[in-house]
Amino acid sequence: MSAKMTAEEMGAYLEEIFPQVSDDFAVESLDETGCVMRLKVQDRHLRPGGTVSGPSMFSLADVAAYVATMGQIGRVALAVTTSCSLDFMRKPEAGKDIIAKATLLKLGRTLSVVDILIYSEGVEAPVARSTMTYSIPPKRAG
């Protein structure tokens, strides 16, 4: 089984539906198992001390889960986050983008469960781990 959307199609889709933040993220890869996303870290993503802020890492995890899910089900309006957890494990390295590796754990008719590991670019040890659950709205009878 292959993804219903390519990384390039997903990037264009994010620009269309989330223009306010689309420049922050890049879809590095997308396949049937999940995706790899990049947060292009800028000053507005930092907190005092030069580390990437928790809300910025949460946003990356949430977008990665969304992309992993949409990559399999296609453009589905109103798919929303219903549950999330985020464990911060290490301080991200200053001056580096952060990378999310999202893996689909379950993709059903109504729920998608995604595991996300977040890394500082080029660093082997993850800085955070997240689990996100997306609710997929029922298909309308045509």
Steps between C-alpha positions, in 0.01 A plus 500: 500500500634844416413842636201673339698825491865562419725720713476772234119479485484514880725807508269676254195391703648644821568829320138506387328419831751641753657802324567668836759233597584320177839672474598355838482135390635279224389148411829312459344163416162331505409134451254240627683466834508869589702811424801710581433870562729796561437808710705781345606651832496880511534749786125491569529125581758557774465558870753672727827310496477431127309171515198412287181567694260228612210646298718489186584133561132426566407669170753288312370179660139594423570590137706180455210288632260687271727447197552130578123454525400711198768329293300178534140619494535796265343842545248455778357818645448514874745227605607631841731419789307326777784397729865587539797453728846651475803400703795738498823301542790731409564860409499547122829629362506873432516612140369174351169408342302229674388188320195286579485134399136399515391136487141390452422249775134451406289631219136405530172634367456750783839536672863541405768447768845639423830477689741790442868527593649850479871561445736795463625478143808279481475375860426133566324524838139623492410821682131412538244227439132544430194288441210658314156363423296649217126458459400429142146616417262242352469491122182660374269291291523624143 
